Amino acid sequence: MNQPHRAGVARGRPGRANVRQALLKSGSAHLYPGIPAGEWQPATVMVDMVLALRSIPRTTHGSRERVLDERHFEFRGRLSAGALDDQRRSRLEERQGRRLPEIDKNP
């Protein structure tokens, strides 16, 4: 992994709103050797680079486990599919919590 993937948006340019992007925070760069800090990349590209560092093929990685730690990365653009699922689940739980308890019909 000598040359980092440069498919992302260059530093300082506005990103495309329809693509989820990730940026490695400079304070966490030492944890991810070979991944440029401070540069926005498509999140899928960043995931591939992180998995390559861990020597884990993308196909064997658990689909619900987060690869990009929010403590080490910043995000912009549309929400990921997992985040959308989390939002839907949260709203469903809120609706279920607001339901009135059933009244016992057998006094």
HELIX and SHEET records of a PDB file:
HELIX    1   1 SER A   26  LEU A   31  5                                   6    
HELIX    2   2 ALA A   43  LEU A   53  1                                  11    
HELIX    3   3 ARG A   58  THR A   60  5                                   3    
HELIX    4   4 ALA A   81  ARG A   98  1                                  18    
SHEET    1   A 3 TRP A  40  PRO A  42  0                                        
SHEET    2   A 3 GLN A  21  LEU A  24 -1                                        
SHEET    3   A 3 PHE A  73  ARG A  76 -1                                        
END                                                                             
